[in-house]
């Protein structure tokens, strides 16, 4: 074998090592470019599409938050009867969730809308903490169901809390919001969905 052939043969493993060393960097750069293009697209990442939109809402059969009251009476459990035939906002919340605290005044205002029934799923929370939250900030809910193990949240496809679902009078999910409501999400998301649901 010539000296030249021996040199070429020795060079190949070195080049292969360089390519293998650079491969993770190239993959990372490609994923970073995709991620950046999504962030830079101008889309609101909190408006996560849900496979449940346009489908029947999962059945509700959750025990009540013991000790909570609504209009002076014990808070009812959150079940299908509490929302049947009503345009309903289902809000998933917890006392340990800081954005839930920020959002609560908005949910209180939404509860004043006569077109809307507002109910809550209390997610993986302690009863005393949940009651303190409502006592300090106000209770916007006409019914609350507790979800201590997160099973209902799984059924509803919850990504993180707070999270809200608008369910029309026929029981179909027509809108979903991940994260706390703000002026933009109300104006561009929830209010148009309420208008459409009540017009229909």
HELIX and SHEET records of a PDB file:
HELIX    1   1 UNK A    3  UNK A   39  1                                  37    
HELIX    2   2 UNK A   80  UNK A   83  1                                   4    
HELIX    3   3 UNK A   98  UNK A  110  1                                  13    
HELIX    4   4 UNK A  127  UNK A  137  1                                  11    
HELIX    5   5 UNK A  151  UNK A  156  1                                   6    
HELIX    6   6 UNK A  183  UNK A  185  1                                   3    
HELIX    7   7 UNK A  186  UNK A  190  3                                   5    
HELIX    8   8 UNK A  191  UNK A  199  1                                   9    
SHEET    1   A 2 UNK A  61  UNK A  62  0                                        
SHEET    2   A 2 UNK A  78  UNK A  79 -1                                        
SHEET    1   B 2 UNK A  69  UNK A  70  0                                        
SHEET    2   B 2 UNK A  73  UNK A  74 -1                                        
SHEET    1   C 5 UNK A 143  UNK A 147  0                                        
SHEET    2   C 5 UNK A 117  UNK A 123  1                                        
SHEET    3   C 5 UNK A  88  UNK A  93  1                                        
SHEET    4   C 5 UNK A 163  UNK A 167 -1                                        
SHEET    5   C 5 UNK A 173  UNK A 178 -1                                        
END                                                                             
